[in-house]
Amino acid sequence: MILIFLDHFMTNTTQTEIEAAAFRQLIKHLQEHTDVQNIDLMNLAGFCRNCLAKWYAAAASEQGLHINYDQAREHIYGMPYQNWKDQYQQEATPEAQARFNNKPS
C-alpha cells in the first residue's frame, strides 16, 4: 500500500534516478563479488554480467548512442572482459555446466 502511495507522487525523473542508482549498486556489487561466477548467476537467476552488458548496450542504442558489446562489458565488469576472465573466471563445475545445458530455452 505504501508503494502505491509513493508511486502516485513519484515523477518519471525520480523513478529513473532511483532505478539508475539501484542498477549502479548492482554493478558495484557484482564487481566486488568476483567469486560469483557467471554460470552460477545464469543457473540461479537466468542472467549474468554478459546479459547486463547486452542490455546496457541495447539501452544506449535506444537513446541513439552506440556502445559496442566490448565497451558495455568493460562498464559492467569494471575492467576489460579478458582481464576479468583471466583473473577471476573459474572452470565451471560439471554440475553447473549440466544444469546450464539442461535449462529450457
C-alpha positions in Angstrom: 0.0 0.0 0.0 2.8 2.4 0.8 4.5 1.7 -2.5 1.3 2.6 -4.4 1.1 5.8 -2.4 4.7 6.8 -3.1 4.4 5.8 -6.7 1.5 8.1 -7.1 3.7 11.1 -6.2 6.9 9.9 -7.8 7.9 11.7 -11.0 9.3 9.8 -14.0 12.6 11.6 -13.4 12.7 10.5 -9.8 11.8 6.9 -10.7 14.6 6.9 -13.3 17.1 8.2 -10.9 16.1 5.6 -8.3 16.3 2.8 -10.9 19.7 4.1 -12.1 21.0 4.2 -8.5 19.8 0.6 -7.9 21.5 -0.5 -11.2 24.8 1.2 -10.3 24.6 -0.6 -6.9 24.0 -4.0 -8.6 27.0 -3.4 -10.9 29.2 -2.4 -8.0 28.1 -5.5 -6.1 28.9 -7.8 -9.0 32.3 -6.1 -9.5 33.1 -6.6 -5.8 32.0 -10.2 -5.7 34.2 -11.7 -8.3 33.8 -15.1 -6.7 30.3 -15.2 -8.1 30.7 -16.9 -11.5 28.5 -16.0 -14.5 27.4 -19.6 -14.9 26.1 -19.6 -11.3 24.2 -16.4 -11.9 22.7 -17.9 -15.1 21.7 -21.1 -13.3 20.2 -19.2 -10.3 18.8 -16.0 -11.8 18.7 -16.5 -15.5 21.0 -13.6 -16.3 24.7 -12.8 -15.8 27.2 -10.0 -16.3 27.2 -10.6 -20.0 23.4 -10.3 -20.1 23.7 -6.9 -18.3 26.2 -5.7 -20.8 23.9 -6.6 -23.7 21.0 -4.8 -22.0 23.2 -1.8 -21.3 24.3 -1.6 -25.0 20.7 -2.0 -26.1 19.5 0.7 -23.8 22.3 3.0 -25.1 21.2 2.2 -28.7 17.6 3.1 -27.8 18.9 6.6 -26.8 20.7 6.9 -30.1 24.2 6.1 -28.7 26.5 3.4 -30.0 28.2 1.4 -27.3 29.6 -1.9 -28.6 29.5 -5.1 -26.6 33.1 -4.9 -25.5 32.6 -1.4 -24.2 29.5 -2.4 -22.4 31.2 -5.4 -20.8 34.0 -3.2 -19.7 31.5 -1.0 -18.0 29.8 -3.9 -16.3 32.9 -5.8 -15.3 34.8 -2.6 -14.3 37.7 -3.7 -16.5 38.3 -5.3 -19.9 36.4 -8.6 -20.1 39.6 -10.6 -20.9 41.3 -9.2 -17.8 38.3 -10.2 -15.6 38.2 -13.6 -17.2 42.0 -14.2 -16.7 41.8 -13.0 -13.1 38.5 -14.3 -11.8 36.8 -16.8 -14.1 36.9 -20.3 -12.8 36.3 -23.5 -14.7 32.6 -24.4 -14.5 31.9 -27.5 -12.4 30.4 -30.4 -14.3 27.2 -30.0 -12.2 26.9 -26.3 -13.0 27.5 -27.0 -16.7 25.0 -29.8 -16.8 22.4 -27.6 -15.1 23.1 -24.8 -17.5 22.8 -27.1 -20.5 19.5 -28.6 -19.3 17.7 -25.3 -18.8 14.7 -24.8 -21.1 15.3 -22.1 -23.7 
